Amino acid sequence: MPIAENYTALERAVFECACAGCESIWVTVNDDWMPLIKKRIGEYVFDPIFYYRQYEIYPSESRKIIPVFFVPHLTKYRDKKDSLGWGIINSALYAQRVTRGISHLLMPDMFYAAFPFGVYNPREILKHRSIISSKKRFALVYEEKSITDGRRLGFTFNAADISAIKNYVDEEGTGVYKQIGEFVKGDMNAWSERLPTEEQHSARHFPLEKVFKPLSRFSEDVATLQLSWYYDISSWENYRKFMGSEYTLERPKPLEQTGVLHPAGVDDD
C-alpha cells in the first residue's frame, strides 16, 4: 500500500526498525507474497545513523548494513494462532531459533516491533535508540494509547514476554475440543466435545490488545515516547484521512539501494 511516491507502508515499517537500531529485521509474510515483497525490500537496508557521515573520507564505506529476513508462520501455528499480533511473536521466535543454531552469544535479548498499517514519522525515534536497545521496555504512545490499547505503535519486548504471551494466548484461545467434565480414560466423549468450526482456534482472531495484554502489567516501568502524529491506515476511511492530511512522508535514502547479501564465506565478486 503506497503512503507516498515510491514508498510503501511495509517499507516505512522496515525503515522504522532501522531507525530503532535493530541489528536484523525479521518480517513475517505469507508464502505467496514473499517473492514480491522480497524483491521490493531487498535483503538489507542501511542504518540511517551511519548513512549520512558527510565528514568521512569515504562516506559510502562507513555505512552499516542491516540484514532483512522474510519468514512464514511456523507450521504448528498456521490457522491456529496466526493473527496480526502473533505475527510479531512469530518473527521473534524465528530470530531466536536461527541465532541459537549459530551461537547462543548471538541470541537477541530485546526485540522491537513495527506495523505497516501504523503510520507516523519513524525518524522521531532516532534520538531514543539508546533506550530502545537497553533492557528497559519501550513503547510509542499517541493520545495516551499504545500497543496494549490495540494501537499499531512500535514497542519493545524481551524473551520473558514472549513466554508470557504464548502462555496467555494458549490459555485464552480454544482448540478443536472443549472440556465438559472430568477425564475418563478410554472415553473421549465423557470429558470433551468438538467445538463448531467457527469456534475452533479462536486465537486466530485475537486483536492486538488481547495478544499483548501480558505487557500491560509493566505499564509503569515502560519508557515512552509521545508521537506528534499517527494514523491507523488498516481501513479505507483512515487511509483516506491520512492521504488527505497535512502530514507527508518521503522515501528515505537508506532504502533506495536494495540488493542481495552474499552467503557467508563467498566472495562478493
C-alpha contacts under 8 A as a table, 3 or more apart, distances in Angstrom:
res1	aa1	res2	aa2	distance
1	M	8	T	5.34
1	M	9	A	5.62
1	M	10	L	7.71
2	P	5	E	7.14
2	P	6	N	7.09
2	P	7	Y	5.68
2	P	8	T	4.17
2	P	9	A	6.02
3	I	7	Y	5.96
3	I	8	T	5.47
3	I	9	A	5.92
3	I	243	M	7.21
3	I	249	L	7.36
4	A	7	Y	5.05
4	A	8	T	6.92
4	A	248	T	7.32
4	A	249	L	6.09
4	A	250	E	6.13
4	A	251	R	7.20
5	E	250	E	7.10
5	E	251	R	7.24
6	N	251	R	6.67
7	Y	11	E	6.59
7	Y	12	R	7.33
7	Y	250	E	7.02
7	Y	251	R	5.18
8	T	11	E	5.24
8	T	12	R	6.42
9	A	12	R	5.15
9	A	13	A	6.51
9	A	116	P	4.85
9	A	117	F	6.35
9	A	119	V	7.47
10	L	13	A	5.09
10	L	14	V	6.29
10	L	115	F	7.72
10	L	116	P	4.66
10	L	117	F	7.88
11	E	14	V	5.01
11	E	15	F	6.07
11	E	41	I	6.81
11	E	116	P	7.65
11	E	255	L	7.87
12	R	15	F	5.06
12	R	16	E	6.12
12	R	116	P	6.74
12	R	119	V	7.79
12	R	122	P	7.49
13	A	16	E	4.98
13	A	17	C	6.51
13	A	114	A	5.48
13	A	115	F	5.72
13	A	116	P	5.04
14	V	17	C	5.24
14	V	18	A	6.51
14	V	25	I	7.27
14	V	114	A	7.57
15	F	18	A	4.90
15	F	19	C	6.17
15	F	45	V	7.77
15	F	122	P	7.13
15	F	255	L	7.44
16	E	19	C	4.97
16	E	20	A	6.17
16	E	114	A	6.86
16	E	122	P	4.84
16	E	123	R	7.34
17	C	20	A	4.98
17	C	21	G	6.57
17	C	22	C	5.70
17	C	25	I	6.92
17	C	112	Y	6.94
17	C	113	A	7.42
17	C	114	A	6.71
18	A	21	G	5.28
18	A	22	C	5.62
18	A	23	E	7.98
18	A	25	I	7.99
18	A	45	V	7.48
18	A	46	F	7.30
18	A	47	D	5.52
18	A	48	P	6.88
18	A	66	I	7.30
19	C	22	C	7.61
19	C	47	D	6.92
19	C	48	P	6.35
19	C	49	I	7.65
19	C	122	P	6.62
19	C	123	R	6.35
19	C	125	I	6.59
19	C	126	L	5.44
19	C	129	R	7.66
20	A	112	Y	7.53
20	A	125	I	6.35
20	A	126	L	6.32
20	A	128	H	7.66
20	A	129	R	5.49
20	A	132	I	6.68
20	A	133	S	7.98
21	G	47	D	7.31
21	G	129	R	6.02
21	G	132	I	7.81
21	G	133	S	7.20
22	C	25	I	6.66
22	C	66	I	7.48
22	C	112	Y	7.27
23	E	66	I	5.81
23	E	67	P	7.55
24	S	66	I	5.41
24	S	67	P	5.18
24	S	68	V	6.05
24	S	69	F	7.71
25	I	66	I	7.17
25	I	67	P	6.31
25	I	68	V	4.68
25	I	69	F	6.11
26	W	68	V	5.94
26	W	69	F	4.80
26	W	70	F	5.90
26	W	71	V	7.00
26	W	91	S	5.55
26	W	92	A	7.56
26	W	95	A	7.10
27	V	68	V	7.48
27	V	69	F	6.16
27	V	70	F	4.82
27	V	71	V	6.05
27	V	91	S	6.26
28	T	70	F	6.01
28	T	71	V	4.94
28	T	72	P	5.44
28	T	73	H	6.55
28	T	87	G	5.88
28	T	88	I	7.39
28	T	90	N	6.93
28	T	91	S	5.70
29	V	33	W	6.65
29	V	34	M	6.08
29	V	70	F	6.59
29	V	71	V	6.10
29	V	72	P	5.32
29	V	73	H	7.34
30	N	33	W	5.53
30	N	34	M	6.22
30	N	72	P	5.52
30	N	73	H	7.23
31	D	34	M	5.21
31	D	35	P	7.88
31	D	72	P	6.18
32	D	35	P	7.22
33	W	36	L	5.68
33	W	37	I	6.22
34	M	37	I	5.24
34	M	38	K	5.83
34	M	70	F	7.04
35	P	38	K	5.21
35	P	39	K	6.12
36	L	39	K	5.23
36	L	40	R	6.31
37	I	40	R	5.03
37	I	41	I	6.02
38	K	41	I	5.29
38	K	42	G	5.33
38	K	43	E	6.97
38	K	70	F	7.24
39	K	42	G	5.44
41	I	44	Y	7.59
41	I	255	L	7.92
41	I	258	T	6.64
42	G	45	V	7.63
42	G	68	V	7.49
42	G	258	T	4.91
42	G	259	G	5.19
42	G	260	V	6.38
43	E	67	P	5.87
43	E	68	V	5.00
43	E	69	F	6.80
43	E	258	T	7.05
43	E	259	G	5.98
43	E	260	V	5.25
43	E	261	L	6.16
44	Y	65	I	6.33
44	Y	66	I	5.36
44	Y	67	P	4.21
44	Y	68	V	4.94
44	Y	258	T	6.62
44	Y	259	G	6.76
44	Y	260	V	7.27
44	Y	261	L	7.20
45	V	65	I	5.90
45	V	66	I	5.31
45	V	67	P	6.58
45	V	68	V	7.22
45	V	254	P	6.30
45	V	255	L	5.82
45	V	257	Q	7.65
45	V	258	T	6.83
46	F	50	F	7.71
46	F	51	Y	6.71
46	F	63	R	6.70
46	F	64	K	5.71
46	F	65	I	4.76
46	F	66	I	5.84
46	F	254	P	4.98
46	F	255	L	6.86
47	D	50	F	5.63
47	D	51	Y	6.23
47	D	63	R	7.05
47	D	64	K	5.45
47	D	65	I	6.23
47	D	66	I	6.47
47	D	254	P	6.93
48	P	51	Y	4.93
48	P	52	Y	7.02
48	P	254	P	6.10
49	I	52	Y	6.68
50	F	53	R	6.06
50	F	62	S	6.60
50	F	63	R	5.01
50	F	64	K	5.95
51	Y	59	P	7.54
51	Y	60	S	7.46
51	Y	62	S	7.60
51	Y	63	R	5.23
51	Y	64	K	7.36
51	Y	254	P	6.75
52	Y	59	P	7.37
53	R	56	E	5.67
53	R	59	P	5.52
53	R	62	S	7.53
54	Q	59	P	6.20
55	Y	59	P	7.41
56	E	59	P	4.98
56	E	62	S	7.68
58	Y	61	E	5.63
58	Y	62	S	7.08
59	P	62	S	5.49
59	P	63	R	6.98
60	S	63	R	5.63
67	P	261	L	7.80
71	V	91	S	7.04
71	V	94	Y	7.44
73	H	77	Y	6.68
73	H	78	R	6.18
73	H	82	D	6.98
73	H	87	G	7.15
73	H	90	N	6.25
74	L	77	Y	5.56
74	L	78	R	6.56
74	L	90	N	6.97
75	T	78	R	5.36
76	K	80	K	7.80
77	Y	80	K	5.16
77	Y	81	K	5.24
77	Y	82	D	6.11
78	R	81	K	6.43
78	R	82	D	5.62
79	D	82	D	5.98
79	D	201	H	7.51
79	D	204	R	6.58
80	K	201	H	4.99
80	K	202	S	7.45
80	K	203	A	6.48
80	K	204	R	5.56
81	K	86	W	6.49
81	K	201	H	6.97
81	K	202	S	7.75
81	K	203	A	4.95
81	K	204	R	4.44
81	K	205	H	7.92
82	D	85	G	7.94
82	D	86	W	5.59
82	D	87	G	6.33
82	D	203	A	7.62
82	D	204	R	5.25
83	S	86	W	5.09
83	S	87	G	6.34
83	S	203	A	7.08
83	S	204	R	4.78
83	S	205	H	5.88
83	S	206	F	6.40
83	S	207	P	7.59
84	L	87	G	5.27
84	L	88	I	7.30
84	L	207	P	7.46
84	L	208	L	7.03
85	G	88	I	5.57
85	G	89	I	7.08
85	G	206	F	7.73
85	G	207	P	7.00
85	G	208	L	5.18
85	G	211	V	5.95
85	G	212	F	7.46
86	W	89	I	4.99
86	W	90	N	6.00
86	W	211	V	7.09
87	G	90	N	4.87
87	G	91	S	6.30
88	I	91	S	5.35
88	I	92	A	6.52
88	I	113	A	6.59
89	I	92	A	5.08
89	I	93	L	6.13
89	I	162	I	6.69
90	N	93	L	5.09
90	N	94	Y	6.28
91	S	94	Y	5.21
91	S	95	A	6.25
92	A	95	A	5.02
92	A	96	Q	6.20
92	A	111	F	7.07
93	L	96	Q	5.09
93	L	97	R	6.10
94	Y	97	R	5.05
94	Y	98	V	6.03
95	A	98	V	5.44
95	A	99	T	6.06
95	A	107	M	7.69
95	A	108	P	7.64
96	Q	99	T	5.48
96	Q	100	R	5.86
96	Q	107	M	5.87
96	Q	108	P	6.85
97	R	100	R	5.26
97	R	101	G	6.37
98	V	101	G	5.27
98	V	102	I	6.81
99	T	102	I	5.19
99	T	103	S	6.14
99	T	104	H	6.94
99	T	106	L	5.58
99	T	107	M	5.24
99	T	108	P	7.92
100	R	103	S	5.18
100	R	104	H	4.98
100	R	105	L	7.96
100	R	106	L	6.93
100	R	107	M	5.79
101	G	104	H	7.58
102	I	106	L	7.35
103	S	106	L	5.52
103	S	107	M	7.19
104	H	107	M	5.36
108	P	111	F	7.15
109	D	135	K	7.97
109	D	158	N	5.78
109	D	159	A	6.27
110	M	133	S	7.18
110	M	134	S	7.87
110	M	135	K	6.99
110	M	156	T	6.67
110	M	157	F	5.80
110	M	158	N	4.56
110	M	159	A	7.04
111	F	156	T	5.31
111	F	157	F	5.37
111	F	158	N	6.03
112	Y	132	I	7.80
112	Y	154	G	6.96
112	Y	155	F	5.70
112	Y	156	T	4.40
112	Y	157	F	6.74
113	A	154	G	5.36
113	A	155	F	5.55
113	A	156	T	6.26
114	A	118	G	7.90
114	A	152	R	7.59
114	A	153	L	6.65
114	A	154	G	4.77
114	A	155	F	7.29
115	F	118	G	5.40
115	F	152	R	5.83
115	F	153	L	6.84
115	F	154	G	7.07
116	P	119	V	7.10
117	F	152	R	6.94
117	F	232	D	5.76
117	F	233	I	5.14
117	F	234	S	5.45
118	G	151	R	7.71
118	G	152	R	4.78
118	G	153	L	6.14
118	G	230	Y	7.10
118	G	231	Y	5.99
118	G	232	D	4.82
118	G	233	I	6.46
118	G	234	S	7.88
119	V	230	Y	5.72
119	V	231	Y	5.18
119	V	232	D	6.28
119	V	233	I	7.11
120	Y	227	L	7.70
120	Y	229	W	6.10
120	Y	230	Y	4.85
120	Y	231	Y	6.71
121	N	124	E	5.97
121	N	229	W	7.85
121	N	249	L	7.22
122	P	125	I	6.06
122	P	126	L	7.72
123	R	126	L	5.40
124	E	127	K	7.12
124	E	227	L	7.46
125	I	128	H	5.27
125	I	129	R	6.78
125	I	225	L	7.89
126	L	129	R	5.74
127	K	130	S	7.79
128	H	131	I	5.52
128	H	132	I	6.33
129	R	132	I	4.94
129	R	133	S	6.08
130	S	133	S	5.34
130	S	134	S	6.30
131	I	134	S	5.15
131	I	136	K	6.93
131	I	138	F	7.22
131	I	223	A	7.67
132	I	136	K	7.44
132	I	137	R	7.31
132	I	138	F	5.97
132	I	156	T	7.09
134	S	137	R	7.80
136	K	221	D	7.75
136	K	222	V	6.77
136	K	223	A	7.13
137	R	155	F	7.62
137	R	156	T	5.56
137	R	157	F	6.18
137	R	221	D	7.29
137	R	222	V	4.99
137	R	223	A	6.21
138	F	155	F	5.49
138	F	156	T	5.28
138	F	157	F	7.86
138	F	222	V	5.35
138	F	223	A	4.70
138	F	224	T	5.67
139	A	146	S	6.86
139	A	147	I	7.53
139	A	153	L	7.46
139	A	154	G	6.05
139	A	155	F	4.11
139	A	156	T	6.43
139	A	222	V	6.80
139	A	223	A	6.41
139	A	224	T	4.94
139	A	225	L	6.65
140	L	146	S	6.24
140	L	147	I	7.96
140	L	153	L	5.68
140	L	154	G	5.51
140	L	155	F	6.12
140	L	224	T	5.58
140	L	225	L	4.97
140	L	226	Q	6.20
140	L	227	L	6.82
141	V	144	E	5.85
141	V	145	K	5.43
141	V	146	S	4.86
141	V	153	L	7.03
141	V	224	T	6.43
141	V	225	L	5.82
141	V	226	Q	4.83
141	V	227	L	6.12
142	Y	145	K	5.34
142	Y	146	S	6.68
142	Y	226	Q	5.64
142	Y	227	L	5.50
142	Y	228	S	7.55
142	Y	229	W	7.22
142	Y	230	Y	6.89
143	E	226	Q	7.84
145	K	148	T	7.69
145	K	149	D	5.80
145	K	151	R	6.66
146	S	149	D	5.41
146	S	150	G	6.79
146	S	151	R	5.31
146	S	152	R	7.56
146	S	153	L	6.15
147	I	150	G	5.05
147	I	151	R	4.83
147	I	152	R	6.14
147	I	153	L	5.75
147	I	154	G	7.39
147	I	155	F	7.18
147	I	208	L	7.08
147	I	209	E	6.57
147	I	212	F	7.35
148	T	151	R	7.26
148	T	208	L	7.27
148	T	209	E	4.82
148	T	210	K	7.76
148	T	212	F	5.94
148	T	213	K	5.95
148	T	215	L	6.90
148	T	216	S	6.07
149	D	208	L	7.74
149	D	209	E	5.21
150	G	207	P	7.02
150	G	208	L	4.89
150	G	209	E	4.33
150	G	210	K	7.99
151	R	208	L	7.63
151	R	209	E	7.91
151	R	232	D	7.72
152	R	232	D	6.82
157	F	161	D	6.00
157	F	162	I	7.56
158	N	161	D	5.28
158	N	162	I	6.60
159	A	162	I	5.11
159	A	163	S	6.65
160	A	163	S	5.27
160	A	164	A	6.31
161	D	164	A	4.97
161	D	165	I	6.03
161	D	214	P	7.51
161	D	215	L	7.17
162	I	165	I	5.19
162	I	166	K	6.10
163	S	166	K	5.11
163	S	167	N	6.18
164	A	167	N	5.26
164	A	168	Y	6.13
164	A	214	P	6.50
165	I	168	Y	5.05
165	I	169	V	6.06
165	I	211	V	6.66
165	I	212	F	6.50
165	I	213	K	7.79
165	I	214	P	6.09
166	K	169	V	5.29
166	K	170	D	6.14
167	N	170	D	5.13
167	N	171	E	6.16
168	Y	171	E	5.13
168	Y	172	E	6.08
168	Y	211	V	7.84
168	Y	214	P	7.30
169	V	172	E	5.19
169	V	173	G	5.64
169	V	203	A	6.58
169	V	211	V	6.51
170	D	173	G	5.38
170	D	174	T	7.67
170	D	203	A	7.93
171	E	174	T	7.90
172	E	203	A	7.56
173	G	201	H	6.27
173	G	202	S	5.25
173	G	203	A	4.79
174	T	177	Y	7.59
174	T	178	K	7.39
174	T	199	E	7.36
174	T	200	Q	5.84
174	T	201	H	4.87
174	T	202	S	5.34
174	T	203	A	6.92
175	G	178	K	7.13
175	G	200	Q	5.39
175	G	201	H	4.82
175	G	202	S	7.50
176	V	194	R	5.92
176	V	195	L	5.84
176	V	200	Q	5.11
176	V	201	H	6.67
177	Y	192	S	6.13
177	Y	193	E	5.36
177	Y	194	R	4.33
177	Y	195	L	5.37
177	Y	200	Q	7.65
178	K	192	S	5.35
178	K	193	E	5.65
178	K	194	R	6.50
178	K	195	L	6.55
179	Q	182	E	7.91
179	Q	191	W	5.64
179	Q	192	S	4.28
179	Q	193	E	6.70
180	I	190	A	7.66
180	I	191	W	5.06
180	I	192	S	5.08
180	I	193	E	6.93
181	G	190	A	6.65
181	G	191	W	4.23
181	G	192	S	6.76
182	E	190	A	7.43
182	E	191	W	5.25
183	F	188	M	7.89
183	F	190	A	7.02
183	F	191	W	5.11
184	V	187	D	5.53
184	V	188	M	7.13
184	V	190	A	6.33
184	V	191	W	6.62
185	K	188	M	7.56
187	D	190	A	5.62
187	D	191	W	7.69
188	M	191	W	6.14
188	M	192	S	6.24
188	M	193	E	7.97
189	N	192	S	5.56
189	N	193	E	6.21
195	L	199	E	6.09
195	L	200	Q	6.02
196	P	199	E	5.39
196	P	200	Q	6.53
197	T	200	Q	5.38
199	E	202	S	5.97
201	H	204	R	6.19
202	S	205	H	5.79
202	S	206	F	7.07
203	A	206	F	5.12
206	F	210	K	6.03
206	F	211	V	6.27
207	P	210	K	5.52
207	P	211	V	6.46
208	L	211	V	5.24
208	L	212	F	6.16
209	E	212	F	5.44
209	E	213	K	5.73
210	K	213	K	5.04
211	V	214	P	7.77
212	F	215	L	5.65
212	F	216	S	7.54
213	K	216	S	5.48
214	P	217	R	6.27
215	L	218	F	5.73
215	L	219	S	7.18
216	S	219	S	5.21
217	R	220	E	7.81
218	F	221	D	5.37
218	F	222	V	6.40
219	S	222	V	5.54
227	L	230	Y	7.01
231	Y	238	N	7.01
231	Y	239	Y	7.87
231	Y	242	F	6.30
232	D	235	S	7.55
232	D	238	N	6.30
232	D	239	Y	7.40
233	I	236	W	6.94
233	I	237	E	7.87
233	I	238	N	5.03
233	I	239	Y	4.39
233	I	242	F	7.31
234	S	238	N	7.10
234	S	239	Y	7.03
235	S	238	N	5.44
235	S	239	Y	6.15
236	W	239	Y	5.00
236	W	240	R	6.19
237	E	240	R	5.21
237	E	241	K	6.35
238	N	241	K	4.92
238	N	242	F	6.25
239	Y	242	F	5.22
239	Y	243	M	6.22
240	R	243	M	5.16
240	R	244	G	6.04
241	K	244	G	5.18
241	K	245	S	5.99
242	F	245	S	5.05
242	F	247	Y	7.45
245	S	248	T	7.76
251	R	255	L	7.28
251	R	256	E	7.80
252	P	255	L	5.79
252	P	256	E	7.07
253	K	256	E	5.11
253	K	257	Q	7.73
254	P	257	Q	6.80
255	L	258	T	6.60
262	H	266	V	6.36
262	H	267	D	7.51
262	H	268	D	6.49
263	P	266	V	5.68
